[in-house]
Amino acid sequence: MRRGVPHTSLVESTTHGWWYTAPLPGGRSVVMMTTDADFVAEQGCPSAGGAP
């Protein structure tokens, strides 16, 4: 086990949605924010993957 690299997933709720992080092979990790489409539209954020 490398020092400082967790081997578990983490899900944390926030005011505007959920953060998710998990380790990947090769010492990499994935981080994702999930939120409501209405909040994204109100903030003027670009959409990902062609979603409206």
C-alpha positions in Angstrom: 0.0 0.0 0.0 1.3 3.4 -1.0 1.3 6.0 1.8 -1.5 8.5 1.4 -3.4 6.6 -1.2 -6.7 5.3 0.1 -8.0 1.9 -1.0 -11.7 2.7 -0.4 -14.4 4.8 -2.2 -15.7 7.9 -0.6 -19.1 9.5 -1.1 -19.8 12.9 0.6 -23.0 15.0 0.5 -22.8 18.7 0.0 -25.2 21.5 -0.3 -25.3 21.2 -4.1 -25.0 17.4 -4.6 -22.6 14.5 -4.0 -18.9 14.0 -4.4 -17.6 10.6 -5.2 -14.0 9.4 -5.3 -12.4 6.0 -5.7 -9.0 4.5 -6.4 -8.1 3.1 -9.8 -5.4 0.7 -10.8 -1.9 2.2 -11.3 -2.2 4.7 -8.4 -4.8 6.8 -10.2 -8.2 7.9 -8.9 -11.6 9.1 -10.2 -13.4 12.1 -8.8 -17.0 13.0 -9.7 -19.6 15.5 -8.6 -23.3 14.6 -9.0 -25.9 17.4 -8.8 -29.3 18.5 -10.0 -29.7 19.6 -13.6 -31.6 22.7 -12.5 -28.6 23.8 -10.4 -26.3 23.3 -13.3 -28.5 25.3 -15.6 -28.8 28.1 -13.0 -25.1 28.4 -12.7 -24.5 28.4 -16.4 -22.2 25.4 -16.3 -21.5 23.5 -19.5 -23.0 20.1 -19.7 -21.0 16.9 -20.2 -21.6 14.1 -22.7 -24.2 16.1 -24.7 -26.7 16.1 -21.9 -29.0 19.2 -21.9 
